[in-house]
């Protein structure tokens, strides 16, 4: 068997792969400066995991520092599962980044059947005042869903501290499901789809259930949708 750094190592194969955790691949959790030093390695390990062919990854309760964007171009059927306990599985994006998590890219890479469940995405925002300003970094778009991404579901998802919480783009005939989504302390909530003059008369289907958006510049904005 080919080594993948987590479930197959030097010929040893993990027998029970029903619940593969990110910790199997060496991703480290914890809070504070002592754990922030692992943020670059954590991002590298996560990208290797998603390229391994395994489709379901579990995040054990804790706080995970990630330095830079997590990109899911050309990955389908992937499930990222956190805890059902509210805000007990936290992914903290550190550094100045344009995108925190990107599903699909600008070259219309194809993704489908994507699930993020039970995670809280926590970023930074600097161009604000008062309690909103967290540090000198900024996450511009926490969750970006790009072209040709079909049948994507966000469930029990929390997003805090960023300029734009969720930004959707795309071509046509794709679904977005937002179920029990909480967005707080962001400048803009959900932009769906992002402003693009080429998106007129396309087919977009959105499902919203128990979506709470508070302390924001605006909640949900529909641009160029007929």
Residue pairs with C-beta under 8 A, 6 or more apart in sequence:
1 8
1 11
1 13
2 8
3 9
3 10
4 48
4 52
4 53
4 54
5 25
5 26
5 45
5 48
5 49
5 52
6 14
6 20
6 24
6 25
6 26
6 49
6 52
6 54
7 13
7 14
7 17
7 20
7 24
7 52
7 54
8 14
14 20
14 24
17 54
19 56
19 58
20 54
20 56
20 57
20 58
21 57
21 58
21 59
21 60
22 45
22 46
22 49
22 57
22 58
22 59
22 60
22 64
23 29
23 60
25 45
25 46
25 48
25 49
26 41
26 45
27 42
27 45
27 46
27 49
27 64
28 35
28 38
28 41
28 42
28 64
29 35
29 59
29 60
29 62
29 63
29 64
30 38
30 62
30 63
31 62
31 63
35 63
35 65
36 65
36 94
38 65
39 65
39 66
39 67
39 94
39 95
40 67
40 68
42 64
42 65
42 66
42 67
43 66
43 67
43 68
43 70
46 66
46 70
47 70
47 71
49 57
50 57
50 72
50 75
50 78
55 77
55 78
55 79
56 78
56 79
56 81
57 78
57 79
57 80
57 81
58 81
58 82
59 80
59 81
59 82
59 83
59 89
59 91
59 118
59 119
60 89
61 82
61 83
61 85
61 88
61 89
62 88
62 89
62 90
63 90
63 92
64 90
64 91
64 92
65 92
65 94
66 91
66 92
66 93
66 94
66 100
67 94
67 95
68 93
68 95
68 97
69 97
69 98
69 99
69 100
69 101
69 102
70 100
70 101
70 102
71 99
71 102
71 105
72 78
72 101
72 102
72 103
72 104
72 111
72 114
73 102
73 104
73 105
73 107
73 109
73 111
74 109
74 110
74 111
75 111
75 114
76 110
76 111
76 112
76 113
76 114
77 112
77 113
77 114
78 114
78 115
79 114
79 115
79 117
80 115
80 116
80 117
80 119
81 115
81 117
81 118
82 88
82 89
82 117
82 118
82 119
82 120
82 156
83 89
83 118
84 118
84 156
86 120
86 156
86 158
87 120
87 158
89 118
89 119
89 120
90 119
90 120
90 122
91 119
91 120
91 121
91 122
92 122
92 123
93 100
93 101
93 121
93 122
93 123
93 124
93 139
93 142
93 162
94 124
94 137
95 137
96 137
96 138
97 137
97 138
97 139
97 140
98 140
98 141
99 140
99 141
99 144
100 121
100 123
100 139
100 141
100 142
100 143
100 144
100 162
101 116
101 121
101 142
101 143
101 144
102 141
102 144
102 146
103 111
103 114
103 143
103 144
103 145
103 146
103 149
103 152
104 110
104 111
104 144
104 145
104 146
104 147
104 148
104 149
104 170
105 146
105 147
106 146
106 147
107 147
108 146
108 147
108 148
108 171
109 146
109 147
109 148
110 148
110 149
111 148
111 149
111 150
111 152
112 149
112 150
112 151
112 152
113 150
113 151
113 152
114 149
114 151
114 152
114 153
115 152
115 153
115 154
115 155
116 153
116 154
116 155
116 157
117 153
117 154
117 155
117 156
117 157
118 155
118 156
118 157
119 156
119 157
119 158
120 157
120 158
120 159
120 160
121 142
121 143
121 157
121 158
121 159
121 160
121 162
122 160
122 161
123 138
123 139
123 142
123 159
123 160
123 161
123 162
124 134
124 135
124 136
124 137
124 138
124 139
124 161
124 162
125 132
125 133
125 134
125 138
125 139
125 161
125 162
125 163
125 185
125 186
125 187
126 133
126 134
126 135
126 136
126 137
126 138
127 138
127 163
128 187
132 161
132 185
132 215
134 161
138 162
138 163
139 161
139 162
139 163
140 162
140 163
140 164
141 162
141 163
141 164
141 167
142 159
142 162
142 164
142 165
142 166
142 186
143 154
143 159
143 165
143 166
143 167
144 166
144 167
144 168
144 169
145 152
145 166
145 167
145 168
145 169
145 170
145 176
146 169
146 170
147 169
147 170
147 171
148 170
148 171
148 174
149 170
149 174
150 173
150 174
150 175
151 174
151 175
152 174
152 175
152 176
152 177
153 177
153 179
154 166
154 176
154 177
154 178
154 179
154 181
155 177
155 179
155 180
155 181
156 179
156 180
157 178
157 180
157 181
157 182
158 181
158 182
158 183
158 184
159 165
159 166
159 181
159 182
159 183
159 184
159 186
160 183
160 184
160 185
160 186
161 185
161 186
162 186
162 187
163 186
163 187
163 188
164 186
164 187
164 188
164 191
165 183
165 186
165 188
165 189
165 190
165 213
165 216
166 178
166 183
166 189
166 190
166 191
166 192
167 191
167 192
167 194
168 176
168 190
168 191
168 192
168 193
168 194
169 193
169 194
169 196
169 199
170 193
170 199
170 202
170 204
171 202
172 202
172 203
172 204
173 203
174 204
174 205
175 205
175 206
175 207
176 192
176 204
176 205
176 206
176 207
177 206
177 207
177 209
178 190
178 206
178 207
178 208
178 209
178 211
179 207
179 209
179 210
179 211
180 209
180 210
180 211
181 210
181 211
181 212
182 211
182 212
182 213
183 189
183 190
183 211
183 212
183 213
183 214
183 216
183 219
184 213
184 214
184 215
184 216
185 215
185 216
186 215
186 216
186 217
187 216
187 217
188 216
188 217
188 218
188 221
189 213
189 216
189 217
189 218
189 219
189 220
189 221
190 211
190 213
190 219
190 220
190 221
191 221
191 223
192 204
192 206
192 220
192 221
192 222
192 223
193 199
193 204
193 222
193 223
193 224
193 225
194 223
195 223
195 224
196 223
196 224
197 224
199 223
199 224
199 225
200 224
200 226
201 226
202 225
202 226
204 225
208 220
211 220
213 219
213 220
